Amino acid sequence: RNLEGDGHVYRTLGPRDGTICVDTTLSSFSKVGPMTIVAFDLKARLKSGEPVMDLTTRFGFFPAQALVRQAGLGAGQVDKSYLELPGELQDLTPRDPRLAAGQLRMLDRVDYFDPTGGKSGLGLARARQLIDPYAWYFKAHFFGDPVQPGSLGLDALVQLLTRASLLKGLGTAHGTHVETLAANMPVKWSYRGQVTPEKKEVTTVMEILEIAGGDHRRIVTGRGSLWCDGLRIYEANPISIAFTSPR
């Protein structure tokens, strides 16, 4: 299981960027009883040598019984209070083509949004997803290991940050493009649990920490967490998207 990552995104990628070369170095290895923890340094580059991303990350190998006993990340009273805020159903039909749709949509609905909420007063949003035990990603994960990939949990947080930004009125200019991970920005995440088919509901919470930039490129940075049946298991802090518009 991936435990955490701490990286820097240098650029976005498009269909014409060609081959991505990834160099990975094992930086540490430790074993305690049946558990093994390994860490890697990773550099992703285009074939031309242009950097795409630098990342340090850790993985753990655990016995099956340890995976069943999910400890989670822990949560303070403020984080728990976000789960208890009264919800108002908001339509998440993807009329905006910049929002994920179909099998890649990881939010069923946004049930809370406050444009001045959160610790920074810049916005707080919460979304829900009922877990489908027959979802495609359970079958697509490692053979015999039906869990929701952690990358889809991060993508759910990116989707919520995008949705909250749009609800706040950002990115509304005609022709505005969304960088789903903002270039030239850091990203950091932690995992301490998993979403499995027998679980009932995923709740995502996102608070906007900073809005920076000008008219043609606006960067929105947030702190997000993902909860599974009331247990906080993922955190992304910081995580950023960008809205870019034609000059």
ABEGO torsion letter per residue (X at the ends): XBABBBBBBABBBBAAAEBBBBBBBBABBBBBEABBBBBBBBBBBBAAGBBABBBBBBBBBBBAAAAABBAEAEBBAAAAAAAABBBBBBBABBABAABBBEAABABABBABBBAABEAAGAEBBBBBBBBBAABAAAAABBBGBBBBBAAAAAAAAAAAAAAAAAAAGBGABBGBBBBABBBGBBBBBBBAEBBBAABABBBBBBBBABBBEBAABBBBBBBBBBBBGGBBABBBOBBBBBBBBBX
